[in-house]
Amino acid sequence: LVAAIIIGIAFTSRPALPVKYIKPFGTIFLNLIKWIVCPLVFFSIMAGVISMKDIRRIGSVGVKTVAYYLCTTAFAITIGLCFASLFKSFFPVLQTSDLSYTAAAKVSFMDTLVGLFPSNFIKPFTDANMLQIIIASLIIGFALLMISDGRADKDLLDFSAVETLNDIFLKVMEMIVSLSPLGVFCLLCPVVAENGPAVLGSLAKVLLVAYVAYVCHMLLVYSLSVKLAANLNPVRFFRGMAPAMIFAFSSASSVGTLPINKDCAEKLGADRDITSFVLPLGATINMDGTAIYQGVCAVF
């Protein structure tokens, strides 16, 4: 990150060079993450469902998980709106000739509900529709468990193929993640070169408010969550999750952080079957940072 900013500033007089010769490698890095994300989430959730072995347990974990995610997202958007409203007078005013805005067509709840369920097995993967991929993986995972329950000898149904595919895609993601220093450098350097140091400073006050809200959300919501729900020391939690947080910050990819996130969570004591089910779901539907940012940007 630091090297990308320094070298990007050095190339502000000739931005075409980093855009032409450095940016493509950053694009390759992002493309690789996008390529592996769909099968990774698909097999990870399926493996989590299978490893829990009991559909009733999956339902219990699923309900608690979704309820928790809804609560943290609600807290996030509230914190974002509160801080943005409190510091609104510090935001820069952008002078534009046209401030008109036309809202997009409103999508009904029922349309959203229908859109969760895929009508084609391949299309969710080609469109990278993560919610449809999650639904598909849950359905197939449930089917495998029901087939197993219907057999006299449950050991006849071997789930090792699903576990193997999950391990393969996790390993591929780890290989891609190992390229993250180069990828982050190649993504950021051309942006700074094209826009100059101003890109880091013109909206600094808006970003500062967002980051204050991020820290507040972490210290309040997450600290209370891990202490009350898991009786885990928040300091130990943040120290253990630091590698995942640093990678998420530098790559801006929730799903790309999954392998590191799973590793950190399991080292802190989480069961693998729970992390395989809960974390891919959270990377898709529980984006608290985005919720805070949307609140801040709406006020700005």
N, C-alpha and C positions, 0 to 999 in steps of 0.2 A: 504493500500500500504506500509506504513512505517513498520507496524507490520510484514507483509509478508517478507520484505527484512531482518529485524532483525532476525526473527526466521529462515528464510531460511539460513542465514549465520551461525547461530548456529548449523544447521543440515548438514553443508557441509561435515563433517566427516562421517555422516550416512545418505546419501541422499535417501536411499531406504525407510526409514520410511515415510517421507512426500509424496514421490511418491506413495507409496502403500496406505496410510491411509488419506491423505489430498487431493491429486490431484483428486480422484474420485468425491468429492463434487463439485469441480470446474467444472468438466466435466458435472455433473448433471445440474449446473447452466446454462452453455452454451447450453446444450441440450434443456432445458426448453425455452430459448429464441428462439432457432431455431424452436422449435415446434410451438410456437405461432406467429412467425413473418409472415408466409404466409397468414393465415386467417386474421390477423390484417391488413395487407396492402390491401388485397382483399376487405374487407368490409369498411375500412376507405376511400379508393378512391371512392368506389361505393356510400358511404354515402355523400361524398363531391360532387360528380356529381349530385346526386338527390337533395341535398340541394340548389344547384345553380339554378336548375329548368329550365334553358335556355341553350340549346345546343350551341347557338351562344356565350353566355357569357363564357361557358366552353372552347370553341375554342379560344377565346380571351385570357383568363387566361392561357390556356395551351401553346399557342405560346409564350407569354411573359415569362412564367416560363422556358420553354426549352431554349429560347434565352438567358435569364439571366444565367441559369446554364452553358451553353456553354461558355459564356464570363468569368464567375468566374473560371471555370476549365482551360480555356486558360491562364488567369492571373496566376493561381496557378502553372501550369507546367512551365511557363516562369520564375516566381520568384524562383522556385526550381532549375531550370537549371542555372540561373544567380548566385545565392548564392553558388551553388555547384562548378561552374567554378571559382568563385572568391576565394574560400577557398580550392581549390583542393590540394594545396601544403601541407595543414594541415592534410589531410586524411592519415590514416595508410596504409601501403602497406602490403598486405597479401601474404606471400610466399607460393605458391602451385606448385606442380610438373606438373600439367596439366592445362593449361589456355585455352584449346580449347573449342569451343562452337558451337553447331549445332542448328540452328534456327528451330523452329517448322514450320509446313506447314502453309503457308500464307492463311488467310481466306479472301475471297473477300467481298466487300461491299454488293453485292446481297445476298450472303450466310448469312451474318449478318442480313440483312433485313428480309429474309425468316425465320430466327431463332427467330425473335421477336414474331411470331404468332404461338400459340399453335395448335397442331393437335389432342390433347387429353385433355379432361377437367381435368382429375386427375393428369396427368404427371407433369405439372408445379409445383404442390404442393409437389409431392413426390421428385422432383428434386430440389426444392427450387429455381426455375428459376423466379427471381423477375420481370424481364422485361415482360415475358409472363403472369405472374399474373396480372401485371398492365394493359396490353392490354386487358386481359379477363375481368377485373373489369370495364374498360372503356366501352367496348362493351355492357356488361349487364346493366350498368348504363344508357347508351344512350337508350337502348331498353326499359327500364322501363319508361324513360321520354317520349319516342315516344308513348308508350301505353297510358300514361296519357294524352298526347296532343290529341290523337285520340278519347277520350271519351267525351261525351256531359257533363257529370258531373264529373269533374276531381277529386272531393273529393272521388269518389268511389274507387280509387286506393290508398290503404293505404300503405305508405312506412315505417310504424313504425317497421316492422319486420327487415328491413335492419338496421335501427338506433339501434334497440335493440341488434342485433348481434354485431354491431360495438362497442356498449357500453360494452357488455359482454367481448369481446376480449381485449378491452382497460383495463378493470378492472383486467383480468387475467394477462396482461402484468404488470400492476402496482403491483400486488401481487408478481410476479417474480422479478421485479425491487427492491422491498423491501428487497430481499435477497442479493442485490449486494455487501454490505460490506463483507459478508461471502464468496460470490462467487469470488470476486476479490482476497481476501486473499488466498483462496484455489487454485487459478490459478497461482499466482505469487510465492508463497512460495516454491513449488517443483522445479520451474525453477531456482531460486537462489540457492537452496540446491544442485541441480545437477551440476550447472556450477560454483558456487562460486561467490564471488564479482567481478570476472573478467568479467562476463556477463554484468555487469553494467558499466564497464570501458573500455573494449577493443575497443569498437566501439563508445566511448563517443563523439569523435570529429565529427564523421559522424552524430550521433543523434543530437548533438548540432547545427550543420549547419541546419539540418532539422527543429529544433525547432525555430531557428532564422527566417527561412523562414516562418514558421507557424505564428509567431507573426507579422511579416511584412505583411503577407497576411490579417490577421485579422484587423490590424490597418489601412491599406491602403484600401484594396478592400471592406471589410465589413463596415468600418466606412463611407467611401464615399457612399456606396450603401444605407445604412439606412438614411444618411443625405439627399442625393439627391432624392432618390425615395420615402421616407416616411417622410421626414422632422423630423426625430427622432434623439435626442441627442445620439451620439455614446456611451457616458458614461452610460446613462440610459439603452441603448440596452444591453451592455455587463453585466451590473449589473443584469438586468432582465433575461438574458440568462445564467447566471453563473451556476445554478443548472444543466441545460442540458449539458453544456460544461464540468463540473466536472465529471458527470456520463459517458459521452462519452469518456473522457480521461481515466477513470479507467476501463471501461468495453471493450473499443475498439469495440463498436457495435453501428453503426449509427441507424439501425432499432430498436435496443433495447432501444434507447434513445427516441423513438417517443412519448410515453405518456408524459414524462417530457418536451420534446421540444414543443409539442402542448400546454401544460399548460402554459409554459413561454411565448410563442408567443401570446396566447390569453390574457394573463395578460398585455401584452404590447400594446394591441389594435387590434390584427389581428382577422378577422372574422373566426368563427369556420368552415364555409363551405369552406373557402380558405385554412385553415390549414389542413383540412381533405384531400384535394386534392393535395396541393403543397408539404407538408412535407414528406409523404410516397414516392412521386416521387423523391424528393431531396435525401432522405436517400438511394435510390437505384442507381441513375444516377449522383448525384452531390457530389462526394467524393473529395473535394479539398485537404484535408490532404493527401490522397493516391496519388493524382496527384503530389503534391510537393515531397513526399517521393520517388516516382518512378523517378522523375527528379534527385534528389540527389543521389539515388542508381545507376542510369545509369552512372553518372559521376564518382562516387566512384569505 
